[in-house]
Each structure stands twice: as structure tokens, then as C-alpha cells.
Amino acid sequence: MRKLAAVFLLLVLAIAVWVGAQWFVHRDDISVTIVFTKAPSLRPGDPVTESGRAIGKVISISPLADRTAVTVRLNRRDRRAIVSDSLFDVKGHALAVDNTIAIGTPVADGAILEARDDRFTRWLSSHAAAAKPYLAAIRARIDALSDQDFTEWTKNVPAWKKEGHDAFQRHVDDVQKKVAAAEEELKKSNRLAEAKKLKERFEEWLKEIGR
């Protein structure tokens, strides 16, 4: 009886060590679910690649009404390899991520994305090399919207205050319009987190200048 208890204890300990090791290995990984209109030829364990490099693997495939949900796990060092407007292509038994025309933000753990497969998206992806300089400029422009531009828009606050209340309020209204336009542009690019951050930064700035 005592021997059986010892074996059972060792088994429980081994399971606990294995679970702990799995948690340690994957603690910074993220899971993302991609919804396909057509069932892809994928299986759990198949690789997820980006630019020919393995960034994770498929962990489950589930029917979702008339579509198919594919959940993948990304390695901790490749957490930013899938963004909000990434394209996906199934090549044999591998899920390829295409970020050639992507300008969105890295997805959060548990995100659900739609695998776009319309004619225009396929055409844009196949001609992305020619558009690469323009896409790079768009990315740089969007990246600046939430940081550098706001600093530039608001750097003259001390001078505005010397112009009087009405003039100061006009400057504030002008900043608000710029923030609203930038927020809308960020939302169109699926950069919702940056749009929210910019809005919060503006609201915090309003509180500071009103003190």
C-alpha cells in the first residue's frame, strides 16, 4: 500500500513538473484565431510561417457554422509577426502569414481575425513589391500620428496663453480637430489601440492646460 502511494505521489509530481515546464516555455506566447471561409488543409502541429521563417504552430482547428476557425500559437520572440491586417495563405500543410501590405498593429493574445480572400486583396498582395515604398511611407506616417505630431501640435502652449483666452481656445480647438482626424485615420488602418491612446493623451493634455 505504501509502495503504491509512493508511485502515485511520483506520478502527480511528474505531471506537476511537466505542467510547470509547459507554462514556463509558453508563458509569453500568444494565441490567435483566424477564421477561414473555406476549410484549410491544416492539422494541429502544422507550422505557421512569415517570410519563410517559422513563427509558431497550429494548435487547433474547429468548425464555426459554415466556416473554420484555426487557432495558432506564436513563439514569444515572434509575438508581433501577426498584425491586425495580415493576410493568410495555406501552402500545403503550413499557414503562411503575409505582412507585405500590412500597416496594422500587432494583435493581442486571444485575438480573432478574418482571413481575407477577395480578388482585390489577392491582387494587391501579388503587386505589393511595386507599392512597397508607398506602404512604408504610410506606415511611417501612421506611426508618427500618436507621438511626434501631437508633440508638434501642442508645443506652443505657453505662447498661446499670452495671446488671450479667445485665441488660446482657438488653438485648442485646432488641436482637437487634428487629433480627431488622426484618430479616424488610425481607426481606418485598424490601429485601434493607437487611436485610443491618442484620444486619452489629448484628454489628459486638456486637463493639464486647464489647471
N, C-alpha and C positions, 0 to 999 in steps of 0.2 A: 504493500500500500504506500509505504514511504517512498519507494523507488518510483512508483507511478506518479506520485505528487511531484517528485523532483523533475521527472521528464516533462510533465505538464508545465511546470514553472519555467523550465528552459525553453519550451516552445513559445510560451507567452512572451518571454524576454526576447527571443529571436524575432518575433513578429513586431514587438515594440521598437527594437533596434532598426528593423527594415523600414517601418513606417517613418521613424525619425530621420533615417538616411534619405528616404524619398522626399520628405518635406524640406530637408536641408538643400538637396540638389536642385529642387524646383521652386524654392521659396520666392525667387524673384522672377520666375517665368510668368507669362500671361497667356490666357486662353481667349481665343477669338472665334466666333461662329460666322461662317459665310453661307448664305442661303443661295442655292442654285435653282434655276427654273427646271433644268434637266438633271437627272441623276448622274453624277460624275462617276467615272471608273476609278474610284478611290477606295482604299481599305484602311482601317486603323493601322497605324505604324508607317504608312507611306510618308515620304519626305515632303517638306514644304521648302521651296527654294526661292531665292531672289537674286537675279543676275547670275544664275548658275550655282549659287552658293547655298548650302543647306542652312536654314534658319530655324527649323522646328520640325514637327511631325503632326500627322493627322491622329487625333485621339478618339474620335467617334463620328459616326455617320447615322443620321436619324431622318426618317420621313417627316415632312412637315406639310400636312394637307397634300396639295399636288406638287409640292416642291421638296427639296432635300437640303437639310442643314448639315454642314460639315464643320466640326469643331476642331481647331488646331491649337497646339501649344507652341509658343515661341520661346527660344532659348533666351536666358536673361540678357546676354550681350546683344541680342537682336530684337529687343523689345520695340524698337522704333522702325522695324522693317515693314510693318503694315500700317498704312495711314488711312484716313477716312475715305479717300477716293482712289485707293489702289485698285488695279484691275487683276483679275484672276483667270488663269488658264490651266486646264488639266492636260498634262503631257504624259501619256501612258499612265503610270501609277505614281505620279508626282504632281503636287499642286504648285504651280509657278505663280509668284507674285510679281506684277509688273508695275513699277513706280515711275515709268518714263514720263508720263503726263500728269502724275500726281502732284498736287500742291497742298494737300490737306495735312492735318495734324496726326501724330502717332495715336493709335487707338488705346483705350483703357482696357484693363482686364475685364473680361466678360462682354466686350462689345459685340454687336451683331451687325454684319454688313451684308449688302446685297451684291451678288456677283453680276455686274452689268455685262450684257452680251448683245447689245443692239448694234446695228450696222454702223452708225456714226462713231461709236466708241471703238469698234474694231478698226475702222479706217484711220481714226486719229492716232491710235496706238501704233499702227503699221507705218505711219508717216511722221512719227514723233521725232525722229532724228533731225529732220529739217526744221522742226519747230522748237528744238531744244534751247537755242539762245533766248527765244521769246519766253519760253516756260521758266527759264532760270531768272529772267528779269521779273516775271510775275511773282515768283516765289520770294525774291529779294524784296520786292515792293510790299508784299503782304507781311513778311517778317518784320518790316520796319513800322508797320501801322500801329502796333501796340506798344512800341517803345520810343524809338527815335523821334517819330513825328509828334507824339504827344509832348515830349520834352521841348521840341521846337515850337509847338503851338503856344505853350504856356510860359516860355522863358522870360517874357517881358512884363510879368505881373507887377513888379514894383513901379515900372514906368506907367502902366495903365492906371494905377491908383492915383498917381499925381495928376491925371487928366480930368479927374472928377467922376462923380458917381455914374452919370449917364453914359459917358464914354467908356468907363470901366465895364458897365453892364453890356455894352455893345460888343466889346472884346470877348466877354464871357459867352455871350450868345453865339458869336462866331466860332469859338472853340467847340461849343456844344454841337453846332451843325457839322463841323469837321469830324467830331467823334461819332456822330450818328451815321455819317456817310461811310466812315472807316468800318464801323461796326457792321453795317449792311454788307460791305464788300467782304469782310471776313466770314460772315454767315453764308454768303453765296459760295465761298470756297470751302465750306464745311469745316471751318476753323471756329467752332462754337466756343471752345474754351478760351481762345484769344479774344473773341468778341465780348464774352462775359467779363474777362479780366480788364479789357479796355474800359468798359462801362463802369465797372467798380472803381477803377483808378480815377475816372472822371468824377464820380460821385464823391470819392474821398478828397479829391482836389477841391471840389466845391466847398466842402466842409472846412478845409484848411484856410481857404482865402476868405471865408465868411467869419472867421474867428476874430 
